[in-house]
Amino acid sequence: MSKTGKLRSVLMFGPPGTGKGTQGTILGSVPGFFHLSVGDVFRSIDIGSEDGQEVYRYSSQGQLVPDELTVKIWKKALDAYIALSRYKPREDLLVLDGIPRNAAQTGLVDQHIEVLHVISLDCSDEEEMIHRIRRRAIRENRADDANEKVIRDRFKVFREKSAAVLECYPREITSTVNASGSPAEVLSRILSALIPIQNQHFLENVE
């Protein structure tokens, strides 16, 4: 946790299919990192709860969940992990994927976190990423990922809304990482950027 009380964080960023969730999950298994996927938070929400009903009201009509509600649900999940001591801000760097999704969310999320670094996963071959997503759909039985039109629409949303998130953070804290290759290869590239960040976080919290 920073001196301002904000949670020290790393953002996993990139188009669909670049492996944000995969790499975030792997990082979360490494001591000193805690991974939180907003997609997982929404998939696990109790549809009978007040928040679940609000989410359903939008999603059932094909509408995007408003930014304020998205951040509210994300923060509630984060607070729960802290209360359960699964995430220890003094010890762990928070690894986020799936948030912020647009420039407006950036402003809302930055009230709670201090972004130390942004990992921008890059794969120039969009068709390769679409193939990855469809392969994952078969493996994980995710029907939304099997529909090519839905996948291409997600890329369109990324280009029109999410890509601007990178412009909200200084270039000097952003590392563009080639997302092609095996998960181990990509992880190695990510760790090269993050190990100095983690070391600094550790040193500042043991002083």
C-alpha positions as CSV (number, residue, x, y, z in Angstrom):
1,M,0.0,0.0,0.0
2,S,1.3,3.4,-0.9
3,K,1.8,6.3,1.6
4,T,-1.4,7.8,0.2
5,G,-3.4,4.7,1.2
6,K,-3.9,3.6,-2.3
7,L,-3.3,0.0,-3.4
8,R,-0.1,-0.5,-5.4
9,S,-1.0,-2.2,-8.6
10,V,0.0,-3.5,-12.0
11,L,-2.4,-3.5,-14.9
12,M,-2.6,-6.3,-17.5
13,F,-3.7,-4.6,-20.7
14,G,-4.3,-5.7,-24.2
15,P,-6.9,-6.8,-26.9
16,P,-8.9,-10.0,-26.4
17,G,-7.0,-13.2,-26.8
18,T,-3.6,-11.8,-25.8
19,G,-3.6,-13.8,-22.6
20,K,-4.3,-11.2,-19.9
21,G,-6.2,-13.7,-17.8
22,T,-3.7,-16.5,-18.3
23,Q,-0.7,-14.4,-17.4
24,G,-2.5,-12.8,-14.5
25,T,-3.4,-16.2,-13.1
26,I,0.2,-17.4,-13.4
27,L,1.5,-14.2,-11.7
28,G,-1.1,-14.6,-8.9
29,S,0.5,-17.9,-8.0
30,V,3.9,-16.2,-7.5
31,P,4.4,-15.0,-3.9
32,G,4.2,-11.2,-3.8
33,F,1.5,-10.9,-6.4
34,F,-2.3,-11.0,-6.1
35,H,-4.4,-11.4,-9.3
36,L,-7.9,-10.1,-9.6
37,S,-9.9,-10.6,-12.8
38,V,-12.9,-8.4,-13.2
39,G,-14.4,-11.0,-15.5
40,D,-14.1,-13.6,-12.7
41,V,-15.7,-11.2,-10.3
42,F,-18.8,-10.7,-12.5
43,R,-19.0,-14.4,-13.4
44,S,-19.2,-15.3,-9.7
45,I,-21.7,-12.6,-8.6
46,D,-24.8,-13.8,-6.9
47,I,-27.6,-13.1,-9.4
48,G,-30.0,-12.9,-6.4
49,S,-28.0,-10.1,-4.7
50,E,-28.7,-6.4,-5.1
51,D,-25.6,-6.0,-7.2
52,G,-26.4,-9.1,-9.2
53,Q,-29.9,-7.8,-10.0
54,E,-28.5,-4.5,-11.2
55,V,-26.0,-6.2,-13.4
56,Y,-28.7,-8.5,-14.8
57,R,-31.0,-5.5,-15.5
58,Y,-28.4,-4.2,-17.9
59,S,-26.9,-7.4,-19.4
60,S,-30.3,-8.9,-20.1
61,Q,-31.1,-6.0,-22.3
62,G,-27.7,-6.3,-24.1
63,Q,-26.4,-3.1,-22.4
64,L,-23.0,-2.5,-20.9
65,V,-22.9,-2.3,-17.1
66,P,-22.3,1.4,-16.2
67,D,-18.7,2.3,-15.1
68,E,-19.8,3.4,-11.6
69,L,-21.5,0.0,-11.0
70,T,-18.6,-1.9,-12.4
71,V,-16.1,-0.2,-10.1
72,K,-18.4,-0.5,-7.1
73,I,-18.6,-4.3,-7.6
74,W,-14.9,-4.6,-8.3
75,K,-14.0,-2.6,-5.1
76,K,-16.4,-4.7,-3.0
77,A,-14.7,-7.9,-4.1
78,L,-11.3,-6.4,-3.5
79,D,-12.3,-5.4,0.1
80,A,-13.6,-8.9,0.7
81,Y,-10.2,-10.4,-0.3
82,I,-8.4,-8.0,2.0
83,A,-10.8,-8.9,4.9
84,L,-10.1,-12.6,4.3
85,S,-6.4,-11.9,4.2
86,R,-6.2,-13.6,0.8
87,Y,-4.8,-10.3,-0.5
88,K,-2.3,-8.5,1.8
89,P,-1.6,-5.0,0.4
90,R,1.6,-4.5,2.4
91,E,3.1,-7.7,0.9
92,D,1.4,-8.2,-2.5
93,L,1.3,-6.2,-5.7
94,L,-2.2,-6.2,-7.0
95,V,-2.4,-7.5,-10.6
96,L,-5.5,-6.4,-12.4
97,D,-7.0,-7.5,-15.6
98,G,-10.3,-6.4,-17.2
99,I,-10.3,-3.0,-15.5
100,P,-10.1,-0.1,-16.3
101,R,-11.8,-0.8,-19.7
102,N,-12.1,2.8,-20.8
103,A,-10.8,6.3,-19.9
104,A,-13.8,7.0,-17.6
105,Q,-13.1,3.9,-15.6
106,T,-9.5,4.9,-15.3
107,G,-10.5,8.0,-13.3
108,L,-12.8,6.0,-11.0
109,V,-10.3,3.2,-10.4
110,D,-7.4,5.6,-9.7
111,Q,-9.2,6.8,-6.6
112,H,-8.3,3.5,-5.1
113,I,-5.1,2.3,-6.7
114,E,-1.6,3.6,-7.5
115,V,-0.6,2.1,-10.8
116,L,3.2,1.3,-10.7
117,H,3.3,-0.4,-14.1
118,V,1.2,-1.3,-17.1
119,I,1.9,-4.5,-19.0
120,S,0.6,-3.9,-22.6
121,L,0.3,-7.3,-24.2
122,D,0.6,-7.0,-28.0
123,C,-0.1,-9.4,-30.8
124,S,-0.1,-8.0,-34.3
125,D,-1.9,-11.0,-35.8
126,E,-5.6,-10.5,-35.0
127,E,-6.6,-13.7,-36.7
128,E,-4.2,-15.6,-34.4
129,M,-5.9,-14.0,-31.3
130,I,-9.3,-15.0,-32.7
131,H,-8.1,-18.6,-33.1
132,R,-6.8,-18.5,-29.5
133,I,-10.2,-17.3,-28.2
134,R,-12.2,-20.0,-30.1
135,R,-9.8,-22.7,-28.9
136,R,-10.3,-21.5,-25.3
137,A,-14.0,-21.6,-25.9
138,I,-13.9,-25.3,-26.7
139,R,-11.6,-26.0,-23.8
140,E,-13.6,-24.0,-21.2
141,N,-17.1,-24.4,-22.7
142,R,-17.5,-20.7,-23.0
143,A,-20.3,-20.2,-25.6
144,D,-19.7,-16.4,-26.0
145,D,-16.2,-17.1,-27.1
146,A,-17.2,-19.5,-29.8
147,N,-19.2,-17.0,-31.8
148,E,-16.9,-15.3,-34.3
149,K,-19.2,-12.3,-34.7
150,V,-19.2,-11.7,-30.9
151,I,-15.4,-12.0,-30.9
152,R,-15.0,-9.5,-33.7
153,D,-17.4,-7.1,-31.9
154,R,-15.2,-7.3,-28.9
155,F,-12.2,-6.3,-30.9
156,K,-14.2,-3.4,-32.3
157,V,-15.1,-2.3,-28.7
158,F,-11.4,-2.6,-27.7
159,R,-10.3,-0.4,-30.6
160,E,-13.0,2.3,-30.0
161,K,-13.0,2.5,-26.2
162,S,-10.4,0.4,-24.4
163,A,-7.3,1.3,-26.4
164,A,-7.5,4.9,-25.0
165,V,-6.7,3.6,-21.5
166,L,-3.0,3.4,-22.4
167,E,-2.9,7.1,-23.0
168,C,-4.0,7.8,-19.4
169,Y,-0.7,6.4,-18.0
170,P,2.8,7.7,-18.5
171,R,4.8,5.9,-21.2
172,E,7.7,5.4,-18.8
173,I,5.6,3.0,-16.6
174,T,4.3,1.1,-19.6
175,S,6.0,-2.0,-21.1
176,T,4.8,-3.4,-24.4
177,V,5.2,-7.2,-24.3
178,N,5.0,-9.5,-27.3
179,A,2.1,-11.9,-26.5
180,S,3.1,-14.4,-29.2
181,G,4.7,-17.7,-28.1
182,S,4.2,-20.1,-25.3
183,P,2.7,-18.9,-21.9
184,A,6.2,-19.5,-20.4
185,E,7.9,-17.3,-23.0
186,V,5.4,-14.5,-22.4
187,L,5.7,-14.8,-18.6
188,S,9.4,-14.5,-18.9
189,R,9.0,-11.2,-20.8
190,I,6.5,-9.9,-18.2
191,L,8.7,-10.8,-15.2
192,S,11.6,-9.0,-16.8
193,A,9.5,-5.8,-16.5
194,L,7.9,-6.6,-13.1
195,I,10.7,-8.0,-10.9
196,P,12.3,-4.5,-10.4
197,I,8.8,-3.2,-9.5
198,Q,8.2,-6.0,-7.0
199,N,11.7,-5.6,-5.5
200,Q,11.1,-1.9,-4.9
201,H,7.6,-2.6,-3.3
202,F,9.2,-5.2,-1.0
203,L,12.1,-2.9,0.1
204,E,9.7,0.0,0.9
205,N,7.5,-2.2,3.0
206,V,10.3,-3.8,5.1
207,E,11.9,-0.5,6.0
